[in-house]
């Protein structure tokens, strides 16, 4: 509650009861707020410019300085519940008077006589000695995709427009669902026709574990900010066994009124990360990278927006299109994921392939055939390769020389070949 630090449990119970008996929307109308264009929007009587106040759950939030003093201020906003409105408009903003007045309305309930003792500032924080931590046993890590997506988790897929982010994300959704997990894919920028066509290309089996929500085929837009968090909770309630929700793109649920400052963005994505762990799900946010420049930048610096995004999410997958190709180079890093920058996703008729070693994926067809043959028959000769893959001696000789230059295969004992590529 907004006032818990000011009163004992007796005072808290009064505030809770008052808020329960006086819904926030009715309270706003009572004190002169006019209904806006939606049930959650109201026009503040304190603003000459008609500033809107928005309702989130049982809290009304205003970003206007004209509402200063109404409720509690934090991060540039003014947040108030029904009790706070009563305190401001009927009790000259005196909280003690408000408590006494509402106590008189409920029989047998008296306001707290003494202010509560200060809360322990360390309450809620976990401290462990190195010895205690070393002896603690933890459950094995749960994975939706081994080595890639832990559960629970807040993950980010980032890439340039039209590079294949949605194809990649849908492929992940398909794979997770195929393992018996419930996945909800929120495709805000797609209609159902497009989703059907794309899914048909990447899967021969229509899984009931994968649920799509089309933004362009829905009657209303996705909620944003804190209201979007309630939407995600509602999705989890609708599908209790939900383990992954993919939001394509994350901009669809971000509050456009929030500034792109580090602290604001960190708090925004921090709430989303906390929500993922609260619901025990993995939230995959699809996002954009910055426009390419002539300067080389670190992968994490390519993410569009504040650096707070990469600092807050737990797993990051960055896609970068290979020049002159539909293939994608994949950079992976995270708190529980080993950093990898040598993966490539090759485009096929059924979407992207599984991640492959970038060096191997860049080889020509004959070179790949040779690597595969040498792996199967270590210490083989070039003559054996010619016979084994059905290519000419010249083709094999040129390919082997290139593979030796790349350090993928090695000549031993004069003429035998072994593969150094794992």
C-alpha positions as CSV (number, residue, x, y, z in Angstrom):
1,X,0.0,0.0,0.0
2,X,1.0,3.6,-0.5
3,X,1.0,4.5,3.2
4,X,2.2,1.3,5.0
5,X,5.4,2.9,6.3
6,X,3.4,5.5,8.2
7,X,1.0,3.3,10.2
8,X,0.8,0.2,12.4
9,X,-1.2,-2.9,11.2
10,X,-4.3,-1.3,12.6
11,X,-4.0,1.7,10.4
12,X,-3.2,-0.5,7.4
13,X,-6.3,-2.6,7.9
14,X,-8.4,0.6,7.9
15,X,-6.8,1.7,4.7
16,X,-7.3,-1.7,3.1
17,X,-10.9,-1.8,4.1
18,X,-11.6,1.7,2.9
19,X,-10.0,1.1,-0.5
20,X,-12.0,-2.2,-0.8
21,X,-15.3,-0.4,0.0
22,X,-14.5,2.6,-2.3
23,X,-13.4,1.5,-5.8
24,X,-10.9,3.9,-7.3
25,X,-13.0,4.8,-10.4
26,X,-16.0,5.8,-8.3
27,X,-13.8,7.8,-6.0
28,X,-12.3,9.7,-8.9
29,X,-15.8,10.6,-10.2
30,X,-16.8,11.6,-6.6
31,X,-14.0,14.2,-6.4
32,X,-14.6,15.8,-9.8
33,X,-12.5,13.8,-12.2
34,X,-14.3,13.4,-15.6
35,X,-14.5,10.2,-17.5
36,X,-12.0,10.1,-20.4
37,X,-12.2,8.2,-23.7
38,X,-11.7,4.8,-22.0
39,X,-12.9,3.4,-18.6
40,X,-9.3,3.7,-17.3
41,X,-8.8,7.4,-18.3
42,X,-10.0,10.4,-16.3
43,X,-9.5,14.2,-16.7
44,X,-7.9,15.8,-13.6
45,X,-9.8,18.7,-12.1
46,X,-6.5,20.1,-11.0
47,X,-5.2,20.6,-14.6
48,X,-6.3,23.5,-16.8
49,X,-5.0,21.7,-19.8
50,X,-7.1,18.7,-19.3
51,X,-4.4,16.3,-18.3
52,X,-5.4,12.7,-18.1
53,X,-5.1,10.4,-15.1
54,X,-4.9,6.7,-15.8
55,X,-6.0,3.8,-13.6
56,X,-3.9,0.7,-13.1
57,X,-5.5,-1.8,-10.9
58,X,-6.6,0.1,-7.7
59,X,-4.1,3.0,-8.3
60,X,-4.6,6.2,-10.2
61,X,-1.4,7.7,-11.8
62,X,-0.8,11.2,-13.0
63,X,2.3,12.6,-14.7
64,X,1.2,16.2,-14.3
65,X,2.8,18.6,-11.8
66,X,-0.7,20.0,-11.3
67,X,-1.5,16.8,-9.3
68,X,1.5,17.3,-7.0
69,X,0.5,16.4,-3.4
70,X,-2.2,14.0,-4.4
71,X,-0.9,10.6,-3.2
72,X,2.7,9.6,-3.3
73,X,5.3,10.9,-5.8
74,X,7.8,8.6,-7.4
75,X,9.9,8.8,-10.6
76,X,8.0,11.9,-11.8
77,X,4.6,10.4,-11.3
78,X,1.9,10.9,-8.7
79,X,0.2,7.7,-7.5
80,X,-2.9,7.6,-5.3
81,X,-5.4,5.1,-4.1
82,X,-9.0,5.8,-2.8
83,X,-7.8,6.5,0.7
84,X,-5.3,9.0,-0.7
85,X,-8.0,10.8,-2.6
86,X,-10.2,11.0,0.6
87,X,-7.2,12.3,2.5
88,X,-6.4,15.0,-0.1
89,X,-9.9,16.3,-0.9
90,X,-11.7,15.9,2.5
91,X,-9.0,16.1,5.1
92,X,-6.7,18.8,3.9
93,X,-4.1,16.1,3.0
94,X,-3.7,15.3,6.7
95,X,-3.2,11.6,7.0
96,X,-3.9,11.4,10.8
97,X,-7.2,13.2,10.4
98,X,-8.1,10.8,7.5
99,X,-7.3,7.7,9.6
100,X,-9.4,9.0,12.6
101,X,-12.3,9.9,10.3
102,X,-12.5,6.5,8.6
103,X,-12.0,4.7,11.9
104,X,-15.2,6.4,13.2
105,X,-17.0,4.9,10.2
106,X,-16.2,1.4,11.2
107,X,-17.4,0.1,14.5
108,X,-14.9,-1.4,16.8
109,X,-12.0,-0.3,14.8
110,X,-9.7,2.3,16.2
111,X,-6.7,4.1,14.6
112,X,-3.3,3.4,15.8
113,X,-2.4,5.6,18.8
114,X,1.4,5.4,18.3
115,X,3.3,5.5,15.0
116,X,4.8,2.3,14.0
117,X,8.4,1.6,14.8
118,X,10.7,2.2,11.8
119,X,11.0,-0.9,9.5
120,X,14.3,-2.7,9.5
121,X,16.1,-1.4,6.4
122,X,17.7,-4.8,5.9
123,X,14.4,-6.7,6.0
124,X,13.9,-8.6,2.7
125,X,17.6,-8.9,1.8
126,X,19.5,-12.2,1.8
127,X,23.0,-12.3,3.2
128,X,25.1,-15.4,3.2
129,X,28.7,-16.0,4.1
130,X,30.9,-17.6,1.5
131,X,31.0,-20.8,3.6
132,X,27.2,-20.9,3.9
133,X,26.8,-20.3,0.2
134,X,29.3,-23.0,-0.8
135,X,27.4,-25.6,1.3
136,X,24.0,-24.7,-0.1
137,X,22.3,-27.2,-2.5
138,X,20.4,-25.8,-5.5
139,X,18.0,-27.5,-7.8
140,X,19.5,-28.2,-11.3
141,X,18.9,-25.4,-13.9
142,X,15.7,-25.8,-15.9
143,X,16.0,-25.2,-19.6
144,X,13.4,-24.7,-22.3
145,X,16.2,-24.9,-24.9
146,X,19.4,-26.4,-23.4
147,X,22.2,-23.9,-23.2
148,X,20.0,-21.2,-24.7
149,X,16.8,-20.4,-22.8
150,X,16.6,-21.1,-19.0
151,X,13.3,-21.2,-17.2
152,X,12.4,-18.8,-15.7
153,X,14.1,-16.0,-17.6
154,X,13.8,-12.7,-19.4
155,X,15.4,-13.1,-22.8
156,X,15.9,-10.6,-25.7
157,X,16.1,-11.4,-29.4
158,X,17.4,-8.3,-31.2
159,X,18.1,-7.7,-34.9
160,X,17.7,-5.3,-37.7
161,X,14.3,-4.9,-39.5
162,X,13.6,-7.7,-42.0
163,X,16.6,-9.8,-40.9
164,X,14.4,-12.7,-39.8
165,X,13.7,-12.1,-36.1
166,X,10.1,-13.3,-36.4
167,X,11.2,-16.4,-38.3
168,X,13.8,-17.2,-35.7
169,X,11.4,-16.5,-32.8
170,X,8.7,-18.7,-34.3
171,X,11.3,-21.5,-34.8
172,X,12.1,-21.3,-31.1
173,X,8.4,-21.4,-30.2
174,X,7.9,-24.5,-32.4
175,X,10.9,-26.2,-30.8
176,X,9.8,-25.5,-27.2
177,X,6.2,-26.5,-27.9
178,X,7.4,-29.8,-29.5
179,X,8.9,-30.7,-26.1
180,X,5.4,-30.6,-24.5
181,X,5.6,-27.0,-23.2
182,X,2.8,-24.5,-23.6
183,X,4.0,-21.4,-25.5
184,X,2.1,-18.2,-26.3
185,X,3.4,-16.2,-29.3
186,X,2.1,-12.6,-29.3
187,X,2.6,-11.4,-32.9
188,X,1.6,-7.8,-32.6
189,X,2.6,-6.8,-36.1
190,X,1.1,-9.8,-37.9
191,X,-2.4,-11.0,-38.9
192,X,-3.6,-14.6,-38.7
193,X,-3.2,-15.3,-42.4
194,X,0.5,-14.4,-42.3
195,X,1.0,-16.4,-39.1
196,X,-0.6,-19.5,-40.7
197,X,1.5,-19.2,-43.8
198,X,4.8,-18.8,-41.8
199,X,4.0,-21.6,-39.4
200,X,3.2,-24.0,-42.3
201,X,6.6,-23.4,-43.7
202,X,8.5,-24.2,-40.6
203,X,6.4,-27.1,-39.2
204,X,4.7,-30.2,-40.6
205,X,2.8,-30.7,-37.4
206,X,0.3,-28.2,-36.0
207,X,0.9,-28.3,-32.3
208,X,-1.9,-27.5,-29.8
209,X,0.9,-26.4,-27.4
210,X,1.7,-23.3,-29.4
211,X,-0.9,-20.6,-29.1
212,X,-0.8,-17.5,-31.3
213,X,-2.2,-14.1,-30.6
214,X,-2.4,-11.8,-33.7
215,X,-2.2,-8.1,-33.0
216,X,-3.6,-7.1,-36.4
217,X,-6.5,-9.6,-36.1
218,X,-7.5,-8.4,-32.6
219,X,-10.2,-5.9,-31.9
220,X,-8.1,-3.7,-29.6
221,X,-4.4,-2.9,-29.1
222,X,-2.2,-4.6,-26.5
223,X,-2.1,-2.8,-23.1
224,X,1.1,-1.0,-22.3
225,X,3.2,-0.5,-19.2
226,X,1.9,-1.9,-15.9
227,X,-1.4,-2.8,-17.6
228,X,0.6,-5.1,-19.9
229,X,1.9,-6.9,-16.9
230,X,-1.6,-7.6,-15.8
231,X,-2.3,-8.8,-19.3
232,X,0.6,-11.3,-19.0
233,X,-0.7,-12.5,-15.6
234,X,-4.1,-13.0,-17.2
235,X,-2.6,-15.1,-20.0
236,X,-0.8,-17.2,-17.4
237,X,-4.2,-17.6,-15.6
238,X,-5.8,-18.7,-18.8
239,X,-3.1,-21.2,-19.6
240,X,-1.8,-22.3,-16.1
241,X,0.8,-24.6,-17.7
242,X,2.3,-21.8,-19.7
243,X,6.1,-21.8,-19.7
244,X,7.0,-19.3,-22.4
245,X,5.5,-16.2,-23.8
246,X,7.1,-14.5,-26.8
247,X,6.3,-10.8,-27.4
248,X,7.0,-9.7,-31.0
249,X,7.9,-6.9,-30.7
250,X,8.4,-5.7,-27.1
251,X,7.7,-2.1,-28.1
252,X,4.0,-3.1,-28.3
253,X,3.8,-3.3,-24.5
254,X,6.2,-0.5,-23.5
255,X,4.7,2.7,-22.1
256,X,5.3,5.4,-24.7
257,X,5.1,8.1,-22.0
258,X,8.2,6.8,-20.2
259,X,11.5,8.6,-20.9
260,X,14.3,6.6,-22.4
261,X,16.6,7.3,-19.5
262,X,18.8,4.6,-18.0
263,X,17.1,4.5,-14.6
264,X,13.6,4.5,-16.1
265,X,14.3,1.7,-18.6
266,X,16.1,-0.3,-16.0
267,X,13.1,-0.1,-13.8
268,X,10.8,-1.0,-16.7
269,X,12.7,-4.1,-17.7
270,X,13.4,-5.0,-14.1
271,X,9.6,-5.3,-13.5
272,X,9.3,-7.5,-16.5
273,X,12.2,-9.7,-15.3
274,X,10.6,-9.9,-11.9
275,X,7.3,-10.9,-13.5
276,X,8.9,-13.7,-15.4
277,X,10.3,-15.2,-12.2
278,X,7.0,-14.5,-10.3
279,X,5.0,-16.5,-12.8
280,X,7.8,-19.1,-13.4
281,X,7.9,-18.5,-17.1
282,X,10.4,-17.4,-19.7
283,X,9.5,-14.1,-21.4
284,X,11.2,-13.6,-24.8
285,X,11.2,-10.0,-26.0
286,X,11.8,-9.4,-29.7
287,X,13.5,-6.1,-30.3
288,X,15.3,-4.0,-32.9
289,X,19.0,-3.2,-33.3
290,X,20.3,0.3,-34.2
291,X,21.0,1.3,-37.8
292,X,24.3,0.0,-39.1
293,X,27.2,2.5,-39.2
294,X,30.6,2.4,-40.8
295,X,32.1,1.8,-37.3
296,X,32.5,-1.6,-35.7
297,X,30.6,-1.8,-32.4
298,X,30.3,-4.4,-29.7
299,X,27.3,-6.7,-30.2
300,X,25.5,-5.4,-27.0
301,X,25.9,-1.8,-28.2
302,X,23.8,-2.6,-31.3
303,X,20.6,-3.0,-29.2
304,X,18.3,-0.1,-29.9
305,X,17.6,2.2,-26.9
306,X,19.2,2.6,-23.5
307,X,22.0,0.3,-22.4
308,X,19.8,-0.5,-19.4
309,X,18.0,-3.0,-21.6
310,X,21.1,-5.2,-22.1
311,X,22.0,-4.7,-18.5
312,X,18.7,-5.9,-17.2
313,X,17.6,-8.8,-19.4
314,X,19.1,-12.2,-18.5
315,X,19.7,-13.8,-21.9
316,X,20.5,-11.9,-25.1
317,X,20.5,-13.2,-28.7
318,X,21.6,-10.8,-31.4
319,X,21.0,-11.6,-35.1
320,X,23.1,-10.0,-37.8
321,X,22.5,-10.8,-41.5
322,X,25.4,-12.2,-43.5
323,X,26.2,-9.8,-46.4
324,X,24.7,-11.1,-49.6
325,X,22.8,-13.9,-48.0
326,X,19.7,-14.7,-46.0
327,X,21.8,-16.5,-43.4
328,X,22.2,-15.0,-40.0
329,X,25.2,-14.8,-37.6
330,X,24.1,-15.3,-34.0
331,X,25.7,-13.8,-30.9
332,X,24.6,-15.3,-27.5
333,X,25.3,-14.1,-24.0
334,X,23.6,-14.2,-20.6
335,X,23.8,-14.6,-16.9
336,X,23.3,-18.4,-17.1
337,X,24.3,-18.8,-20.8
338,X,27.9,-19.2,-22.0
339,X,28.8,-16.4,-24.4
340,X,29.0,-17.6,-28.0
341,X,29.9,-15.5,-31.1
342,X,30.7,-18.1,-33.6
343,X,27.2,-19.4,-34.5
344,X,25.4,-19.1,-37.9
345,X,21.8,-19.8,-38.8
346,X,21.5,-21.0,-42.4
347,X,18.2,-20.1,-44.2
348,X,16.3,-23.1,-45.6
349,X,12.9,-23.6,-47.1
350,X,11.7,-24.3,-43.5
351,X,13.1,-21.2,-41.9
352,X,16.4,-21.1,-40.1
353,X,18.6,-24.2,-39.4
354,X,19.8,-24.9,-35.9
355,X,22.8,-22.9,-34.8
356,X,26.0,-24.2,-36.6
357,X,29.6,-23.3,-36.1
358,X,30.1,-20.2,-38.2
359,X,33.3,-21.4,-39.9
360,X,31.8,-24.7,-40.9
361,X,28.6,-23.0,-42.1
362,X,30.6,-20.7,-44.4
363,X,32.2,-23.6,-46.2
364,X,31.2,-24.7,-49.7
365,X,29.3,-27.9,-50.3
366,X,32.4,-29.9,-51.4
367,X,34.4,-28.6,-48.4
368,X,31.5,-29.6,-46.0
369,X,31.4,-33.1,-47.6
370,X,35.1,-33.5,-47.1
371,X,34.9,-32.5,-43.4
372,X,32.1,-34.9,-42.9
373,X,34.0,-37.7,-44.6
374,X,37.2,-37.1,-42.6
375,X,35.3,-37.0,-39.4
376,X,33.8,-40.4,-40.3
377,X,37.1,-41.9,-41.5
378,X,40.0,-40.2,-39.6
379,X,43.5,-40.7,-41.0
380,X,42.0,-41.2,-44.5
381,X,43.9,-40.2,-47.7
382,X,42.8,-37.8,-50.4
383,X,42.5,-40.7,-52.7
384,X,39.9,-42.2,-50.3
385,X,38.1,-38.9,-50.2
386,X,37.9,-38.7,-54.1
387,X,36.3,-42.2,-54.1
388,X,34.1,-41.6,-51.1
389,X,32.4,-38.4,-52.2
390,X,32.5,-38.9,-55.9
391,X,34.4,-35.7,-56.8
392,X,37.4,-35.1,-59.1
393,X,40.9,-35.2,-57.8
394,X,41.4,-31.5,-58.6
395,X,38.2,-30.5,-56.8
396,X,39.2,-32.5,-53.7
397,X,42.8,-31.2,-53.8
398,X,41.7,-27.5,-54.0
399,X,39.1,-28.0,-51.2
400,X,41.6,-29.8,-48.9
401,X,44.2,-27.1,-49.4
402,X,41.6,-24.5,-48.3
403,X,40.5,-26.5,-45.3
404,X,44.1,-26.9,-44.2
405,X,44.6,-23.1,-44.5
406,X,41.5,-22.6,-42.3
407,X,42.9,-25.0,-39.7
408,X,39.9,-27.3,-40.1
409,X,41.8,-30.4,-41.2
410,X,45.4,-31.4,-40.7
411,X,47.9,-33.6,-42.6
412,X,49.6,-36.2,-40.5
413,X,52.1,-38.9,-41.2
414,X,52.8,-37.4,-44.6
415,X,49.5,-38.0,-46.4
416,X,46.8,-38.9,-43.9
417,X,44.1,-36.3,-42.9
418,X,42.4,-35.7,-39.6
419,X,39.7,-33.2,-38.7
420,X,40.4,-30.5,-36.1
421,X,36.8,-29.2,-36.4
422,X,34.5,-30.4,-33.6
